[in-house]
C-alpha cells in the first residue's frame, strides 16, 4: 500500500467510529510506519511495550521520535514486575522460560490493548518470515479486534528508500 491507500483505510476506520492504535519496537522498519501515521493523524496512540528489558538508547530514541513526529506515545508495562518473573529455582524467566516471560511482558499487555481498541495498525511485512508471508492486509485478532497490516507488501529496499527520502532519524 502506498501513502494514499493507507490514509484511505485509516480515514474509513475512523469514519466507522473504530478506535485505532499502533505499537512500535522502534527498530528501523518501525520508523516508516510511525512517520506515515504522523502524516495522517498524530492523535493515533503509539504504544511502547516497555518490558523492562529495553536499552536506555531505545527509550531515548522513542522520546526523540515522539518529539520529531509529534506522536502520542504511551508507555505500558507488564502487570507482573520483573523482580517477580522468576522460576521455582529463582532464575529470571527470560533465561529459563522465555514463553512465560513473553506472556507476562508482551501478551498480557497486548491483550489489554486489544480489548480496548478495534484496529491494531501493525507494521509487519511479508518478507520478514514464512508465517508473515501468508498474512492478509486485514486479519481478525483477539477480542473482535482487527490487525491492519498496511506495510505488508513493503520490502527492505522500500523501507530504506523512504527513510532516505524523508531523512528520518
Protein Blocks (a to p, Z undefined) as FASTA:
>chain_A
ZZklmmmmmmmmmmnopacddddehiaklmmmmmmmmmmommlccddddehlacfklmmm
mmmmmmmnopacdddddfbdfklmccfkopafklmmmmlmmmmmmmmmmmmmmmmpmbdc
dfbdfklpmklmmpcfbdcdehhiacddfklmpcfklmmmmmmmnopZZ
